[in-house]
Amino acid sequence: MTHEFKTPITTINLATKALENPIVDKDLERVTYYSRLIKNEKYANERSGGISA
């Protein structure tokens, strides 16, 4: 797998794990932050012609 694909996948994976954390789950600001991070990575990947969802 190329670096271009690993970086978004890693970012999304880490953000997803953070959202599963009970401490983060109770903090709306953190949930919003990690949700946006996932959406931004997905959007950037789609614009660059990377892997599709």
Contacts in CASP RR format, 6 or more apart in sequence:
PFRMAT RR
TARGET T0000
AUTHOR 0000-0000-0000
METHOD contacts of the structure
MODEL  1
MTHEFKTPITTINLATKALENPIVDKDLERVTYYSRLIKNEKYANERSGG
ISA
1 9 0 8 1.000
4 48 0 8 1.000
4 50 0 8 1.000
5 50 0 8 1.000
5 51 0 8 1.000
8 41 0 8 1.000
8 42 0 8 1.000
8 44 0 8 1.000
8 45 0 8 1.000
8 51 0 8 1.000
9 51 0 8 1.000
11 37 0 8 1.000
11 38 0 8 1.000
11 41 0 8 1.000
12 37 0 8 1.000
12 38 0 8 1.000
12 41 0 8 1.000
12 42 0 8 1.000
15 34 0 8 1.000
15 35 0 8 1.000
15 37 0 8 1.000
15 38 0 8 1.000
15 41 0 8 1.000
16 34 0 8 1.000
16 38 0 8 1.000
18 24 0 8 1.000
18 30 0 8 1.000
18 34 0 8 1.000
19 25 0 8 1.000
19 31 0 8 1.000
19 34 0 8 1.000
19 35 0 8 1.000
24 30 0 8 1.000
24 31 0 8 1.000
24 34 0 8 1.000
25 31 0 8 1.000
42 53 0 8 1.000
45 51 0 8 1.000
46 52 0 8 1.000
46 53 0 8 1.000
END
